[in-house]
Amino acid sequence: MITIEKANPHHVEGIIRVCSESYWATYKETHSEAYIQRVVSEFYHYERVLSEVVHTSRDWGGYFVALDHERVVGAGGGGIISDHAGEIFVLYLDPNRRYEGIGTLLLNTITEQQKNFGASEQWVSVQKGNMKGIPFYEAKGFQLQYEKLGYGNVEGESYRSLRYWRKI
């Protein structure tokens, strides 16, 4: 049985594993190895994830983890970006555990946290070409609003990000 709980330092290694493996699985066909390595190295190293588990606020509500017998099989988190808007900053699953409802459980938990913080709408950025994330968010009622230059591009790269919105 999958349970969702607020992450604690014991979950840091599992968060790193799930997010890194999922990022590679999601983008290996659409993004360069150098880009993926750069992003994974920036966001999913021990010191950063530990800090993001320990230090939470309204702007960053912290990580939630999906656990299967204490093993992290999903991780996600978000925060408040304006008076009435929340944002999903990260939501990844173990690549071998898709289609089990884990992403929905995490999204619902993050959404409830953001509602408690006063949000009435929610945003998420999804890399263009992410055919794991785009159908998921669209099925949850997110609507494409616009496209912009993606995060972390360096000279010679032009990856794009899609901005999705929904009322919550």
Buried (B, 14 or more C-beta within 10 A) or exposed (E): EBEBEBBEEEBBEBBBBBBBBBBBBBBEEBBBEEBBEBBBEEBBEEEBBBEBBEEBEBEBBBBBBBBBEEBBBBBBBBBBBEEEBBBBBBBBBBBEBBEBEBBEBBBBBBBEBBEEBEBEBBBBBBBEBBEBBBEBBBEBEBEEEEEEEBEBBEEEBEBEBBBBBBEB
